[in-house]
Amino acid sequence: MPSARIRRYAVTVAAATAAALPLMGLDASASASTAISSRQFGMHYLTSSNPYLVHFGSARLWGGDVPTWKDLQPTSGATNATALAHLDDIVAKTRAEGAQPMITLGMTPNWAAHHCNHWTGKTNWGLQTCAPTSTSTTGSWGRYVRMLASRYKGKVAYFELWNEPSLHNGYNDSTLYLARMQRSAQTILHQYGEKLVSPAIPFTDGDGTPKHGLAWLKAFFKQSGGHNFDIVGLHLYPNDASARAGYGPEWAMSALASVRTVLRQNHLSGKPIWNTETNVGRKPAHSTIGGGTRGAAMLARTFLLATQNGIARTFWYAADDRVWGGTWMESSDARSLTPAGYAYTAVRNLLIGAHPRGCTTTTVGKNKWHYACKYRLHNGQSMIAVWSTGASFTYHGPKGTKRVEYVTGGGHAASHATKLSVGAAPVYVIGSFAV
């Protein structure tokens, strides 16, 4: 959520007015055809010197100590060799993990910036939030994109246009200019066999509804160049009210449903969707979840629902962050995992190679549901992930149940007669039953 070196201004979020609709996931024919890949488990690391304590198949290079355009080219016609070498090191470290890095483009250096209105009240967001004066393939913007595209050919296959341009700390210029930048960037990237992710838009702004982000998307898609991208980039953060109330990941899926309506209206439904930044809760808004059992529940449910609802990649913000996001994967010294971190490892290990088969829900109150999400695992066994956004309930697995595993790992043999108490933390029921 924060832009590089800038923390987003705090907003007080009212109770959610967009109901968290429990989605049914992909239909069986679609979900059965594609196995879940390690690439669907994406990550941010904000301090490049920190060890990678978890495995991930994709990485978004943004925030923390990742250099941006203004760092890489601080003056006209010159490149900061130190900043570029640092970016080289981050790309190399990510690739050594076996992950695909994605570089987020921006922010504009002062010398290249159009002088837009970058003030809101008494807050100055800087010229970095303005478009460049030249948005063409041959101007300052085009030269910057080409420099990265050529330097990382064969190493970085994906670039994201901009971080959260619907917010003042991200972008304060015209959507027309940004759409032109997008068209130029895609033209250049395609010359190097690379792909462009659309500007990443959050949907928890202002009054706690997706309204602002959806309106921004509609306006952007109307511009010439607004459709010139390969992958839809979103930031599906839950709003603060849903995070506090215990249904944050489910609320985010309701925002996704609204986005899909806008994509369909603009004939963009066929493009893959990436959630390039997410967490549950926000420390500045005092909606912190933490890294304990509750955090483990939120993290696991985020990835379970993503795989069931057609999100091609999900990037967690961030493994080593305890300043912004409300759910923490690592300890404060970034040297050990929290229970939430172990929950990520457990759900990742279970889901890679699995085929999602849809979710069923039972409504038990306002914003309270019992979820059962089904998978065919890579070893041919079946699994049902069961949890509640309300009170705990008693659950019996179907006939053929062989084992139960828990959110942070570990488990035991079980049968359909085993009585399970299921709460916010998913329980994984595994066996030879039909899904």
C-alpha positions in Angstrom: 0.0 0.0 0.0 2.7 2.6 0.8 4.6 4.0 -2.2 8.4 3.8 -2.1 9.7 5.7 1.0 6.2 7.3 1.5 3.7 6.0 3.9 0.1 6.4 2.7 -1.8 8.9 4.7 -4.0 7.3 7.4 -7.8 7.2 6.6 -10.5 6.4 9.1 -12.7 3.8 7.5 -16.3 3.6 8.3 -18.2 0.3 8.4 -18.2 -1.5 5.1 -21.0 -0.7 2.8 -20.0 -3.2 0.2 -21.3 -6.5 1.6 -18.7 -9.3 1.6 -20.3 -11.7 -0.8 -18.9 -15.3 -0.3 -17.9 -16.3 -3.8 -18.2 -19.8 -5.2 -14.8 -19.8 -6.9 -14.2 -21.1 -10.4 -16.6 -23.5 -12.0 -15.4 -27.1 -11.9 -14.5 -27.3 -15.6 -12.3 -24.2 -15.4 -10.6 -25.0 -12.1 -10.0 -28.6 -13.0 -8.0 -27.7 -16.1 -5.2 -25.6 -14.5 -3.0 -26.7 -11.6 -1.9 -24.1 -9.0 1.6 -23.0 -9.7 4.4 -21.8 -7.3 4.2 -18.5 -9.3 0.8 -17.8 -7.6 2.6 -17.3 -4.3 4.2 -13.9 -4.6 6.1 -11.8 -2.1 7.6 -8.5 -1.2 10.8 -8.1 0.8 11.4 -4.5 1.8 15.0 -4.9 3.0 17.1 -6.6 0.4 19.7 -7.7 3.0 17.1 -9.7 5.0 17.2 -13.4 4.5 14.3 -15.1 2.7 12.6 -17.2 5.3 9.8 -18.4 3.0 9.7 -19.7 -0.5 7.9 -17.8 -3.2 7.5 -18.1 -7.0 7.0 -14.4 -7.8 8.3 -11.2 -6.4 7.2 -7.6 -6.7 10.2 -5.2 -6.6 8.7 -2.1 -5.0 9.0 -0.2 -1.7 11.6 -0.4 1.0 15.1 -0.1 -0.5 14.1 -0.9 -4.1 15.3 2.0 -6.3 12.7 3.9 -8.3 13.1 6.0 -11.5 14.0 9.1 -9.5 16.8 7.1 -7.8 18.0 5.5 -11.0 18.1 8.7 -13.1 18.2 11.6 -10.7 19.5 14.0 -13.4 18.9 14.3 -17.1 21.1 12.1 -19.2 22.8 10.4 -16.3 22.3 7.1 -14.5 23.1 6.5 -10.8 25.4 3.5 -11.1 25.2 2.7 -7.4 21.3 2.6 -7.5 21.3 0.5 -10.7 23.8 -1.9 -9.2 21.6 -2.3 -6.1 18.6 -3.1 -8.3 20.8 -5.6 -10.2 21.5 -7.3 -6.9 17.8 -7.4 -5.9 16.9 -9.0 -9.2 19.7 -11.5 -8.9 18.8 -12.4 -5.3 15.1 -12.9 -6.3 16.0 -15.1 -9.3 18.3 -17.1 -7.1 15.3 -17.9 -5.0 13.7 -19.4 -8.2 11.1 -16.6 -8.3 10.1 -14.4 -11.2 10.7 -10.7 -10.4 8.4 -7.9 -11.5 9.6 -4.3 -11.4 7.1 -1.5 -10.7 7.9 1.6 -12.8 7.9 5.1 -11.3 8.4 7.6 -9.6 9.2 10.5 -11.8 12.5 12.4 -11.2 12.1 16.2 -10.9 13.9 17.0 -14.1 11.5 14.8 -16.2 8.3 15.8 -14.4 5.3 17.7 -15.7 4.3 20.3 -13.1 1.0 18.9 -12.0 -0.9 19.9 -8.8 0.8 17.6 -6.3 -0.6 19.2 -3.2 -3.6 18.1 -1.1 -4.3 20.6 1.6 -0.9 21.1 3.3 0.6 17.9 2.1 3.1 18.0 -0.7 3.4 14.6 -2.5 6.2 15.9 -4.8 6.8 16.1 -8.5 7.5 12.3 -8.4 3.7 11.9 -8.4 3.4 13.8 -11.7 3.6 12.4 -15.2 6.8 13.0 -17.2 6.6 15.9 -19.7 7.2 13.3 -22.5 5.2 10.1 -22.5 6.4 8.9 -25.9 8.6 5.9 -26.6 11.5 8.2 -27.5 11.2 10.8 -24.7 12.4 10.6 -21.1 9.7 8.0 -20.1 10.5 5.8 -23.1 14.2 5.9 -22.5 13.7 4.9 -18.9 11.5 2.0 -19.7 13.8 0.9 -22.5 16.8 1.0 -20.2 15.2 -1.4 -17.8 13.7 -3.6 -20.5 17.0 -4.0 -22.3 19.1 -4.4 -19.2 16.9 -7.2 -17.7 15.9 -9.0 -21.0 15.7 -12.7 -20.1 15.8 -11.9 -16.4 12.6 -9.8 -15.7 9.6 -10.8 -17.8 7.1 -8.5 -16.1 6.8 -4.7 -15.4 4.0 -2.9 -13.6 3.1 0.5 -14.9 2.6 2.5 -11.6 1.9 2.0 -7.9 -1.6 3.1 -6.8 -2.2 6.1 -9.1 -5.7 6.5 -7.7 -4.2 7.8 -4.5 -2.5 11.1 -4.0 0.7 9.6 -2.7 0.9 7.6 -5.9 -0.1 9.9 -8.8 -1.7 13.4 -9.1 -1.7 13.9 -12.9 -4.1 13.2 -15.7 -5.3 9.7 -16.5 -4.8 10.7 -20.1 -1.0 11.0 -19.6 -0.8 7.8 -17.6 -2.7 5.9 -20.4 -0.2 7.3 -22.9 2.6 6.2 -20.7 1.0 2.7 -20.6 0.8 2.5 -24.4 4.4 3.5 -24.8 5.6 1.1 -22.1 3.8 -1.8 -23.6 5.2 -1.1 -27.1 8.7 -1.1 -25.7 8.4 -4.1 -23.5 6.9 -6.2 -26.2 10.0 -5.5 -28.3 12.0 -7.3 -25.6 9.5 -10.2 -25.1 8.3 -8.7 -21.8 4.7 -8.0 -20.5 3.1 -5.1 -18.8 0.8 -5.2 -15.7 -1.7 -2.3 -15.5 -1.4 0.3 -12.8 -2.2 -1.2 -9.4 -5.4 0.1 -7.9 -6.6 -0.3 -4.3 -10.3 -0.5 -3.4 -10.4 0.5 0.3 -10.0 4.2 -0.2 -12.0 7.0 1.6 -15.3 5.7 2.9 -14.4 2.0 3.0 -16.1 1.0 -0.3 -14.5 0.1 -3.6 -16.3 3.1 -5.2 -13.3 5.4 -5.6 -11.0 2.7 -7.2 -13.8 1.5 -9.5 -14.5 5.1 -10.7 -10.8 5.6 -11.4 -10.6 2.4 -13.4 -13.6 3.4 -15.5 -12.1 6.7 -16.3 -8.7 5.2 -17.1 -10.1 2.6 -19.5 -11.8 5.3 -21.5 -8.5 7.0 -22.3 -6.6 6.2 -25.5 -4.0 3.7 -24.4 -6.1 2.6 -21.3 -6.4 -0.9 -22.7 -2.7 -1.3 -23.6 -1.6 -3.8 -21.0 -1.3 -7.6 -20.7 -2.2 -8.3 -17.1 -4.7 -6.6 -14.7 -3.0 -5.3 -11.6 -5.0 -4.8 -8.4 -4.4 -4.2 -4.7 -7.1 -6.3 -3.0 -6.6 -5.1 0.6 -9.5 -5.7 2.9 -10.9 -2.5 4.4 -10.3 -1.8 8.1 -13.8 -2.6 9.3 -13.8 -6.1 7.7 -10.2 -6.8 9.0 -11.3 -5.9 12.5 -14.5 -8.0 12.3 -12.7 -11.1 11.0 -13.8 -11.3 7.4 -11.1 -9.3 5.6 -10.1 -11.8 3.0 -13.7 -12.5 2.1 -14.4 -8.7 1.8 -11.6 -8.4 -0.7 -13.2 -11.1 -2.9 -16.4 -8.9 -3.0 -14.2 -6.0 -4.3 -12.8 -8.4 -6.9 -16.4 -9.2 -8.1 -17.0 -5.5 -8.6 -13.8 -5.1 -10.6 -14.7 -8.0 -12.8 -17.9 -6.2 -13.7 -15.9 -3.2 -14.9 -13.5 -5.4 -16.8 -16.4 -7.1 -18.5 -18.0 -3.7 -19.4 -14.7 -2.7 -21.1 -14.2 -6.0 -22.9 -11.1 -6.8 -20.8 -12.4 -10.0 -19.1 -9.9 -12.2 -20.9 -6.8 -10.7 -19.2 -5.2 -12.4 -16.2 -5.7 -10.8 -12.8 -2.8 -10.3 -10.4 -3.2 -9.1 -6.8 0.2 -7.3 -6.7 -0.1 -6.1 -3.1 -2.2 -7.4 -0.2 -2.2 -7.9 3.6 -5.0 -8.0 6.2 -5.3 -5.1 8.6 -3.1 -1.9 8.8 -0.9 -1.0 11.7 -1.4 2.8 11.2 -5.2 2.4 11.3 -5.0 0.3 14.5 -6.5 -2.7 12.7 -3.5 -4.9 13.5 -4.1 -8.7 13.4 -0.5 -9.7 14.4 1.4 -12.8 13.6 -0.3 -15.3 15.9 -3.1 -17.7 15.2 -5.5 -15.0 14.0 -2.9 -13.8 11.6 -2.3 -17.3 10.4 -6.0 -17.6 9.7 -6.1 -14.4 7.7 -3.0 -15.2 5.7 -4.1 -18.8 4.8 -7.6 -17.6 3.8 -6.1 -14.9 1.6 -4.3 -17.5 -0.6 -7.1 -20.1 -0.4 -9.7 -17.6 -1.7 -7.2 -16.2 -4.3 -6.7 -19.7 -5.8 -10.4 -20.4 -5.8 -11.4 -17.1 -7.4 -9.1 -17.0 -10.5 -6.4 -14.6 -9.2 -3.4 -15.8 -11.2 -0.8 -14.3 -8.7 -1.0 -12.9 -5.2 1.9 -10.8 -3.8 2.0 -10.5 0.0 3.1 -7.1 1.5 5.5 -7.9 3.0 7.3 -10.8 4.5 9.6 -8.6 6.6 7.1 -5.7 7.2 5.8 -4.9 10.7 5.3 -1.2 10.1 2.4 -1.0 7.6 0.6 -4.3 7.2 -1.5 -5.7 10.1 -0.6 -9.4 9.6 3.0 -10.3 10.2 4.8 -13.2 8.7 8.2 -12.7 10.4 9.4 -11.8 13.8 10.6 -8.2 14.5 14.2 -9.1 13.8 13.3 -10.8 10.5 15.1 -14.0 11.6 12.2 -16.3 12.4 8.7 -17.0 11.3 5.5 -16.2 13.2 2.6 -18.6 13.2 1.3 -16.6 10.2 4.5 -17.3 8.4 4.2 -21.0 9.1 0.6 -20.8 7.8 1.9 -19.4 4.5 4.4 -22.3 4.2 1.7 -24.9 5.0 -0.9 -23.6 2.6 1.7 -23.1 -0.1 3.0 -26.7 0.3 -0.6 -28.1 0.1 -1.8 -26.1 -2.8 1.1 -26.2 -5.3 0.0 -28.7 -8.0 -3.5 -28.8 -6.7 -6.7 -28.1 -8.8 -9.3 -25.8 -7.2 -12.8 -27.2 -7.4 -14.9 -24.4 -5.9 -16.2 -23.3 -2.5 -19.5 -23.7 -0.8 -20.7 -21.4 1.9 -23.4 -21.4 4.6 -24.6 -18.0 5.9 -25.0 -18.0 9.7 -25.3 -14.3 10.3 -24.4 -10.8 8.9 -20.9 -11.2 7.4 -20.6 -14.6 9.0 -20.2 -17.7 6.9 -18.9 -21.3 7.1 -16.6 -21.9 4.1 -15.7 -25.3 2.5 -13.2 -24.9 -0.4 -12.4 -28.0 -2.3 -9.2 -29.1 -4.1 -7.8 -32.1 -5.9 -4.2 -32.3 -4.6 -1.1 -33.0 -6.7 -0.9 -36.6 -5.2 -4.5 -37.4 -6.3 -6.1 -37.1 -2.9 -8.9 -34.6 -2.2 -8.9 -31.8 0.3 -11.5 -29.5 1.8 -10.4 -26.3 3.6 -13.0 -25.4 6.2 -13.3 -22.2 8.3 -15.7 -19.8 9.8 -15.9 -16.0 9.7 -18.2 -16.2 12.8 -18.3 -18.5 15.8 -16.6 -21.9 15.8 -18.7 -24.9 14.7 -18.4 -28.7 14.7 -17.5 -30.3 11.4 -17.3 -33.9 10.2 -15.3 -34.7 7.1 -16.9 -36.8 4.3 -16.6 -40.6 4.1 -13.1 -41.3 2.9 -11.4 -38.8 5.2 -7.9 -40.0 6.1 -6.2 -37.1 7.7 -6.6 -33.6 9.2 -3.9 -30.9 8.9 -3.9 -27.6 10.7 -3.2 -24.0 9.6 0.4 -23.8 10.9 1.3 -27.3 9.8 1.1 -30.7 11.4 -2.0 -32.9 11.8 -3.1 -36.4 12.5 -5.1 -39.4 11.1 -8.8 -38.9 11.0 -12.1 -40.4 9.6 -15.5 -39.1 8.8 -16.4 -39.8 12.4 -13.8 -37.4 13.8 -15.4 -34.4 15.4 -13.6 -31.2 14.4 -13.9 -27.8 16.0 -13.6 -25.3 13.2 -13.1 -21.5 13.7 -11.3 -18.7 11.9 -8.2 -20.8 11.2 -8.7 -23.2 8.2 -8.7 -26.9 8.9 -7.5 -29.1 6.0 -9.5 -32.3 5.7 -7.7 -34.8 3.3 -8.7 -38.1 1.9 -10.1 -40.2 -1.0 -13.6 -38.6 -1.3 -15.1 -36.9 -4.3 -14.7 -33.1 -4.8 
